[in-house]
Amino acid sequence: MRAPQIVGTIAALLVGVAVGAGLHAAIAAPPTVAPKPAPADFSRYHKLDVFARALATIEQHYVRPVDGERLVHSAIAGLVAELDPHSDFLPPREARLLREDIEGSFGGVGMMVIQRFEPDPEPRLVLEVREVVPGGPAARAGVRGGDLILNIEDKPVSHYIDLRRAISTMRGQPGTRVKFTFERSGEAPRTVHVVREVIDSPAVVVRYLGGGVGHLRLRDFSESAARELADGLESLRQSASESGLRGVVLDLRDNGGGLLDQAIAVVDLFVASGAIVRTRGRQGGLLDEVSARPGGRWNEVPLAVLVNKASASASEVVAGALQDHRRAVVVGERTYGKGSVQAPFELGDGSVLKLTIALYYTPNDRLIQATGIMPDVVVGPDAPVYKDSMPELEPERAHPRHLRPDAFGYAPRADTAREAWTAAGEDAQLRAAIEHLQTLSAVAPPRPRSRRG
């Protein structure tokens, strides 16, 4: 059976592992040169014989008894350490963590964290809470987004080799407790005990902003992502029943990826035909191309996609496809640039070899790897600062004695954009997306379409 493709790191693993890897130079497709034939006396078994001799020698002659299984796992980890940063070996416990992330249900505390280095006032490694699952154990314990985790089970964050090890400690049997030391800006550190529960974390957070505009935050591409997104769209349609659904913001910020088939299914909700993603392998040859299916309820709803530097992998597949099809305006920052394909291979003892096997390309054959997706509208640190050309000038409608349109038979124009814009609060990227959606809706208002049969 072919191993399923996993795009990116899931949920809480996402930013600390992926962003910590750093960006590298763009990788072009290698030239189509035939590989050199192996020597006549080549044998993989000779390499295995060398390894077996080394292992047996260590087990028999090392000054202390050793754990043979642990040595083998360390040796495999050493193999993948010579490859790209997304190829990895996961021993049984960490492999189980990956499966839980993909399934979207696990025993934990209900928060998403990233790893962060703070140089001041003294150098230290911390975990920043980026999101807390509403109603989950962490939320009930008073944890909020922006809190910093200094210690887990009385051990500093720097004690853990990487973010995955820290998360593995945070998770555990439902009903058991885990101890944290949190720090909040302006407050002294505090100790919090959180009781683990089965966390059934939703992939999609739905919010109706008003004025016919909906906001769908896609947190990850777990097994239920596309189905939850379709349900969220239907929920928004019902919420906007009076004005009609005039636009949707698909928020992929801080989404580090997940399952490729879910990314494809998400694009298929909005695109009627054409390629969604191409996969090219070792020699640059086309391995696979997936196209959209005809029909669909949401093919013409005005769409904006929000991305930031932590939007990676499957998020980039979605944003790139919708951008190439001119199906959505992409707003935000240049994305992370993780365009490689990982497939998990089970090794028989519960461990998993996660191996990069190919690269992804957008429908227009744009390479995602180390290049990322550049938004159509940049809203972020690199965006130009807008200056009001004439701040002292008030519009005609602000004059107390202006002639009102309703006096001439024109109903006052309701500012439907203002309601959604206000609901966006201080989120500058979301506000920009709403403004562009209003323009798209005015130019090409959506037409109702029948459900796909």
C-alpha positions, -999 to 999 in steps of 0.1 A, spaced: 0 0 0 13 34 -9 21 55 21 -1 86 25 16 119 18 19 143 46 25 180 38 42 200 65 42 196 103 8 194 120 -8 217 146 14 225 176 45 209 160 43 233 131 60 266 137 87 256 162 100 227 141 94 241 106 104 277 112 133 267 133 147 249 103 152 282 86 150 291 49 174 277 23 182 286 -13 156 277 -39 159 241 -52 155 238 -89 144 206 -105 176 186 -112 186 180 -148 172 149 -164 205 129 -164 202 92 -162 218 78 -129 251 60 -132 247 22 -132 258 5 -100 290 -15 -101 287 -52 -108 298 -61 -73 274 -36 -56 253 -51 -28 232 -33 -1 238 -64 21 275 -55 23 265 -22 39 241 -40 63 269 -65 72 291 -36 82 264 -21 104 256 -55 119 292 -60 128 294 -26 144 263 -32 164 274 -66 176 308 -53 186 293 -25 207 269 -49 224 296 -74 232 326 -52 241 313 -18 253 322 -11 289 285 -9 300 254 -28 288 236 -10 260 200 -9 247 203 -25 212 170 -11 201 179 24 211 212 21 193 194 11 161 170 40 164 199 64 169 217 50 138 186 55 117 183 90 130 219 95 120 210 84 84 183 110 80 203 137 96 223 137 63 192 145 43 169 176 42 155 191 74 120 176 68 131 140 65 130 125 100 130 93 120 103 90 147 107 64 174 74 47 185 63 74 210 69 103 186 53 84 157 22 80 179 23 118 184 22 124 146 -7 100 142 -26 118 169 -20 151 151 -33 137 118 -64 122 134 -70 155 153 -79 138 186 -55 132 215 -49 134 252 -35 168 260 -40 202 275 -56 221 245 -31 247 234 -8 254 204 27 265 211 58 276 192 94 276 204 110 310 208 144 322 219 145 354 241 178 372 243 167 397 270 168 402 299 188 370 299 191 344 271 165 317 275 144 293 254 106 294 260 74 282 245 49 309 234 12 300 236 -2 309 202 -37 295 206 -58 280 234 -87 256 225 -119 272 238 -133 252 267 -103 230 269 -82 222 301 -57 250 295 -84 276 289 -102 266 321 -69 269 340 -66 305 329 -40 301 301 -42 328 274 -26 333 240 7 352 244 16 334 277 51 320 279 59 286 292 92 285 311 91 250 327 72 218 320 72 193 349 98 214 368 122 212 338 131 243 318 121 243 281 157 242 272 159 207 288 139 193 259 158 186 227 132 200 204 96 212 203 83 177 196 98 163 228 82 191 248 48 185 233 52 148 239 57 156 276 26 178 276 5 150 263 -4 119 281 -32 97 296 -65 117 300 -71 124 337 -34 128 346 -19 162 355 10 181 340 27 210 357 37 243 340 54 275 349 38 303 330 49 339 326 26 367 314 37 402 304 39 425 335 32 396 360 54 373 380 58 336 369 31 313 382 27 276 385 -3 259 370 -15 223 371 -35 212 341 -55 180 339 -51 163 305 -82 154 285 -90 140 252 -87 170 229 -109 169 198 -95 200 183 -116 214 154 -97 221 122 -120 251 113 -131 281 133 -161 298 118 -170 335 124 -196 356 107 -184 392 105 -216 408 92 -223 426 60 -224 392 41 -187 385 50 -176 353 67 -142 344 82 -130 307 82 -98 300 100 -83 267 89 -60 257 117 -46 225 101 -51 200 74 -62 170 95 -84 142 83 -116 162 87 -104 196 74 -122 198 41 -155 184 55 -154 209 84 -146 237 59 -176 228 38 -198 227 69 -184 261 79 -193 276 45 -228 263 48 -230 278 83 -219 312 69 -244 310 41 -272 306 67 -259 334 88 -258 357 58 -293 347 46 -306 383 46 -278 400 27 -264 369 10 -229 356 14 -209 383 -4 -174 370 4 -154 346 25 -120 351 41 -101 318 42 -75 323 69 -44 301 66 -21 321 89 0 300 112 -12 268 94 18 246 89 2 220 68 -11 184 71 -26 159 47 -22 165 9 -56 150 1 -73 175 24 -54 204 7 -67 192 -26 -102 188 -13 -102 224 1 -91 238 -33 -118 216 -50 -145 234 -30 -136 267 -48 -122 257 -82 -144 242 -110 -117 228 -133 -80 227 -140 -49 215 -122 -46 219 -84 -11 207 -77 17 189 -95 43 166 -80 78 162 -95 103 137 -83 140 130 -82 148 137 -119 123 166 -122 98 144 -140 61 147 -134 50 121 -109 14 132 -104 -11 159 -113 -44 164 -95 -72 183 -111 -104 198 -98 -137 181 -103 -165 200 -121 -194 215 -103 -195 226 -67 -214 250 -46 -187 276 -38 -170 281 -72 -181 317 -75 -182 331 -40 -157 360 -37 -127 347 -19 -97 362 -1 -69 340 14 -49 352 44 -13 340 47 17 348 68 53 337 71 41 306 92 17 294 64 36 264 51 33 234 29 -3 224 25 -13 260 31 10 270 3 -5 244 -20 -39 258 -14 -29 295 -16 -8 289 -48 -36 270 -65 -63 296 -58 -39 324 -68 -29 307 -101 -66 301 -110 -73 338 -101 -99 324 -78 -89 344 -48 -69 375 -38 -41 364 -15 -34 389 13 -7 390 40 30 381 40 52 359 19 47 323 30 73 300 46 83 281 15 81 244 24 72 227 -8 86 192 -3 66 160 -1 70 137 30 57 102 30 57 81 63 71 46 61 63 23 90 93 2 100 75 -26 118 83 -17 155 60 13 158 86 37 145 82 57 113 106 70 87 93 103 74 111 108 41 111 136 15 102 120 -18 93 149 -42 86 186 -46 53 204 -51 45 229 -79 15 251 -84 -8 248 -114 13 273 -133 44 252 -124 57 276 -98 81 260 -74 70 264 -37 102 250 -21 122 278 -4 103 303 -26 69 305 -10 38 322 -22 40 360 -26 6 376 -17 -12 398 -42 -17 424 -14 12 427 10 1 435 45 29 431 70 64 443 79 73 448 42 41 467 33 44 504 25 29 527 51 -2 545 39 -4 582 45 -37 601 41 -32 625 12 -54 652 28 -63 643 64 -80 677 69 -105 672 41 -139 659 51 -162 642 25 -193 659 12 -216 636 33 -199 650 65 -212 685 59 -242 692 81 -261 710 52 -253 685 24 -280 674 0 -291 639 10 -295 613 -17 -328 601 -3 -343 635 -11 -339 626 -48 -354 591 -46 -321 572 -38 -321 551 -6 -292 558 17 -264 534 9 -258 510 38 -221 507 46 -221 469 48 -183 468 47 -181 488 79 -198 461 100 -174 434 89 -144 458 91 -153 467 126 -156 430 136 -120 425 124 -108 447 152 -71 455 151 -63 427 126 -48 447 98 -45 417 74 -81 407 80 -93 443 74 -74 444 41 -89 411 30 -124 424 38 -119 456 18 -107 436 -13 -136 412 -9 -161 441 -10 -145 451 -43 -147 416 -58 -183 413 -47 -192 446 -63 -175 437 -96 -187 401 -98 -215 393 -74 -219 356 -67 -246 336 -84 -263 306 -66 -252 272 -78 -266 238 -72 -249 213 -50 -226 188 -66 -243 156 -73 
